[in-house]
């Protein structure tokens, strides 16, 4: 019973953690993602959760279609700028860490100052002119031991060659969102990493040129050699309408073209949760409940088999004046106490199990977990549920005790 209940508790708590992890993508400040044509789920996972390999890039010119005149080099409004409040470019492809477990994200400082409104546990946001600076999430800083002033070199995949270093100027506060599990570098420096530009950086700065390395790192990559992996967009409020009402129209227009696709992350997260996460939770929960039911059957068999050895005791109690109903209640109480005792042990063991697994869970989900992580509604149902199960399990032994023939039981014992 303790084993079954501990598994039920663990499944409930971990299921809540997984849901919270996916739901954290709902609160990141943007309501549309633009990316290359391909799987909608792929775009969601690699852009929001950094869990999948990035798909193809989209042209820099197309990204500029979402910018206002003041943000473009030609000072003209982009085709979709009227529908856009903020558009933040994202460049993916590199990793950091011995096992390559953390994604390196090339972006602009506006991601933190305007879109996420991030706060820093130490340091500050990077600035656009400082090409080789970076900001790291709380989980990356903790596990890599990073401090402000340290440097790291991104690599092209696990075991790949490491390239130019980026100096950490800020460490973000923990948010329990995917933001904690990434290292963010200045997009201008990201473009200057070898292989990150169309035709490679070497074609921009040929060996015969007299530029020093420091000068090269202060020279932005030409726009015709730039690409971005995706664009995070917060739509504008048009005519007093909330941004959420503008998003579907923007998504429809982008998806009509052949250059890129647009998704609404909140809708995709809901589909992902309802299609995969919750059904899996229910399957695991049903399996663990079946273990508890089997444990209840074990209690029933154990008590029922003990009735033949206890008939003399029952007969003595009856002879001393105990009613049949009282004997039946004693057996039922025994069954309930066994179930509740095992249930209490299992409840404690389940939370201890989650507490022991907390570091691993936090690494993979970004959600902070501890021993006192509860699912109040579901866990409170365990108590009446165990009482009902124990009552059913104890019913047959109780009926057997109720029907004990006093005379035969007393004479059958030497």
N, C-alpha and C positions, 0 to 999 in steps of 0.2 A: 504494500500500500504506500509506504514511504517513497519507494522508487517511482511508482506511477505518478504520485502527486508532485514529486520534484520535477519530473519531466513535463507535466502539465504546466507548472509554474514557469519553468524555463522557456517553454514554447510561447506562453502568453507574453512574458516580458520581452523576449527576443523579437517576437512578432511586432510588439509595440515599437521597439527600437527601430526595426527595419522600416515600418510605416513612417515613423518620425524622420528617419534618414531621407526617405524619398520625398516626404512632405516638405522638408527643409528647402527643397528647390523652388517651392512656391513663394518664398519670401526673399528673393534675391534682387528685387527691384526692377526687373525687366519682364515684359509680357510677350515678346516676340523674339525668335531666334532666326537669323538668316544663315543659310549654309549651302554647300554644294548639293546638287541633286543626288538623291540616294534614299536610304532608309530613314524614316522619321525618327524611329527609336534610336538608331545609331547617332543621329545628330543630337538628340536629347542627352544620351548617356555620355558622349565624349565632350559636349560643351558645358553641360550643367554639372555632371558628377565626375568628370574626368575618369570614366571607367572603361572607355572603349577606345580603339584606335581611331584617330581622326580620319574622316573621309577627305575627298579632294578639296582643294582650295577654290576660292572665288576671286575674280579679278579685282584689283584695287579700284579700278574705274567704277565697278558696280557697287562696291562699298560706298563710294562717294555719292552715289545717287540718293543716299539716305541722309546726307549732310546738308546743313544750311550754308549759305554763301560765305559767311565768315570763317567757315571751317575748311573751305576748298581753296586750292591754289588758283583756280580760275575765277573765284569770287562769284560763282553762279549757284543758285539753289539747285539741289539735286531733284530728280524726278519725284521722289517720295518724301522729300523734306517736310512738306506740309503736314504729313501724318506722323512725323517723328519729333519727339522731345529730345531724347538723347540716343546716340548710336555709338557704341563702343566696339572697336575691332578686337578680335581674339585670334592669336596665332598659336597653333599647337604643333607638336612633333617631337619635342625633346623631353628628357626626363632627368631627375637628379636622385641620388641615393645609390648605395652599393648594389641594391637589387632593382634599381630603376623604378621604385615604388611610388614616386611622387612626380606629378606632371609639372613641366615648366610651361608657363603661360606667358606669351608675349602680348602686352596690352599697353594702354595709356594710363596715366595717373588719374584720369577722370573716372575710371572704373571705381576707384575707392572714394574719390571726393564728391562725385555727383550721382553715381548710380547706387552703390552699396552703402554710402555714408559710413565708411568703416572708421573704427577707432583703433589706436595702436597701443599695445602694451609697452613698447619701447620704440624709440626712433620716430620716423615720419615717412610720409609718402615720397616716392621718388619723383623727380622732376624731368620733364621732357628733354632739356638740354644735356642731362647726365645720362648718356647712352648706356653705360655699363653698370647701372644700379638696379637693385631689386628689392622687393618686399616679399616676405614669406608668411604663410599661414601658421597658426599656432601649433598645429600638429607636426608640421614639417620642422619648425624650430625646436620643438621638444625632442623629437626622435633623432634629429640630425645634430642636436647640440649647437644650433646656430645662435649667434648673438649679433647685435648691430656692430658693423665693422668687419665681420667675417665675409669670406667670399666663397662662391661655389662655381663649378664649371658644368654647364649642361652637356649631356651626351645624347647622341642619336640612338636611343634605345639601350637596352640592358647590355653592358659590356662594350658599348660603342665608344668611339674616340671622343674624348672630352675636348671642349673648345674654349674660347675666350672666357675669362672669369667675370662674374658679376658681383659687385660689392653690395652687401645687404645694408640698407639704410633704414629699414623699418620692419617690425614684427607685429602682425595683426593680433588683436584680442581674439580669444576663442569665441566662435559663433555657433558651434555645433552644426555647421553646414558644410557643403563641399569646399567652401573657401578655405577652410582650415588645412586642407590636404594638397595644397599646390604652392609652388614658388612662382611669383610673378615678376617678370623682368620687363625693363623698358623695351617697348616694341621696336624702337629705333636701333637698339643694340641687337635685338633678336634677328632683325633683317640682315645684320652684318656677320652673323655666324655663317660659316661656309655651308653651301647647299641650300640656304634659306631664300635665295633670290632666284628669279628667272635668269638662267644663264650663269648662275653662281657669282659670288662676290668677286672672285678672281678676275672676271671679265670687266668689272667696274673699276678695279684698281689693278692695272696690269703690272707685271714685274718691272717693266722699264720706267715706271713713274717714280718720281723722287719723294713721294710722300712718306713720312715716318708713320709707324703704327699708330701713335697717339693721334696724329692728324687724320688718319683713315677713320678712326673711331669717332671723330667729330664731324665726319662728312655723311649726311643722311643718304640712304640708298635712293636712287632716282625712282620716281613713282611708276615708271613703265616697267620696273623690275620687281614690283611689289605684288604680293597676294596676301589674302587673309583666310583663315580657316572658317571663321563665322563672325557674325555681328550680333551683339546683344542690343536690343532696342526697347526703350520705353516709349510707347506711343504718346502723341500729344492729345490734349483735351481740345476738341474742336467744337465751337459753338456751345460750350458749357457741358457737352457730353463727356462722360468719364472716359479715360484712356482705354478701358476694357472694351468699349463699344467701337473704338476705332481699329483695334487690333484685327478683328476678323476681316475687315475690308482690305487692310494692308496685306494680310496673308493671302487673300484671294487674288489680288493683283500680281503679287510676286510669283505665285504658283502658276499663273497663266503663261509666264515667260519660261524660256529654256535655260536661263543662266544659273538660277539658284532655286532653292525651295525655302519656304517660311513655315514655321510651326509656332503654335502657342504652347509654351512649355507646361502651363498649368493643366491644360486639357490632356496633353500627352502623359503627364505624370499620373493623372487620374485614370487614364486608360491602362497604363502600366500597372498601377496598383490593383485595379479591379480585375485585370486579365491574368496577372501572374502572382503578385504578392499575396493577396487575400486568399485566393484558392489554395495556394501552397500552405498558408497558415492553417486553413481549415483541415486540410489533409493531415498535417502533423498533429493538430489538436485532436482530431478523431482517433488517430493511432494511439496517442497518449491516454485518452479517455478509455479506450479499449483495454489498455494495460491496467488502469484503475479498476475496471469492471472485472477483469480476470482476477485481480487481487481480492475483490469482494467475493468472488466465487471460491477462492482459496480459503477465505475466512469461514464461509458457509460450510465447506467440506470439513475443515478442521474442527469446528464446533460440533457439527453433526456426528462425526466419527468419535468424538469424545463422549457423546451421550451414553453409549453403552457402558462406559467405565464410570459414569456419574449417576447412573440410575439409582444406586443405593443411597447416595447423598440426597437425591431428589425425593426418594421415598421417605427418608427420615424427616426431611423438611415438611413433607406433606403430613406425616404422622404427627408432627408437633404443631400442626394447625395452619400451615401455609396454604393459601388457596392456589388453585391451578393458574389463575391469572397472574398471581405474584411470581410463580415459578417462570411463567412465560416472559414476564417483564425482566426478570433477572437475566435470562438468556439473551433477550434483545439488547439489554443494556451492555452486556459483555461484548456483543458484536459491535455496537456503536462505539464503545470505548476503544476497541481494537482499531476500528477505522479512523476515529478522530486522533488517536495517538499516532498512528502511522501517518495520517494526514498532516499533523503538526510537524513531525520530523521531516516529512517530505517538503513542506512549505519552507522550512528553514534551509534544508539542503538545496532546494531549487534556487533560492536567493543567493546562497553561498556559491553555487555553481555559476550564476550570472556574475556575481562579484569577482570570482576568480578569472572569468573570461573577459572582464571589463577592458583590459588593455588591448586585447585582440579586436574586440567589438569596436572600440573607439578608433583603432587604426583603420578598419575597413569601412566604417560608417561615418566617422566624425562625430557621432553622438556620445556625449559623456555619460558613462554608466557607473552605477555603484550598487552596493549590496541592498540599499533601500529603494531600489527601482520597483515600483508597484504598478499593477493594473487593478485598481480598487474594485471596480464593478465585477469583473470576471473572478477575481480572487475571493471576493466575499460570497460568491455563488458556491464556491467549493465546500463551505461548511454545511449548508443545508443539503447540498448534493451528496456529501459523504454520509450524512445522517440517513437520507432516503436509501442510499445504496446499502448501508449497513443494516437498516431495518429489513430490507428485502433479503439480504444475505442471511440474517438471523432468524427469518420467519420459519423456515423448515425445521431447524434445530429446536426453536421455541415450541412449535407444534408438537414435535416429538417429545419434548419435556412435559408439555401440557397433557399428553395422553399416557404418561407413565402409569402403569398399574402398580399401585403401592404394595399390595399384598404379594404379588409375584416378585417384585423387585426385592422386598425384604426377605422372603423365603429363599430366593435364588442365591443370596449371599451367605457364605458360611459364617 
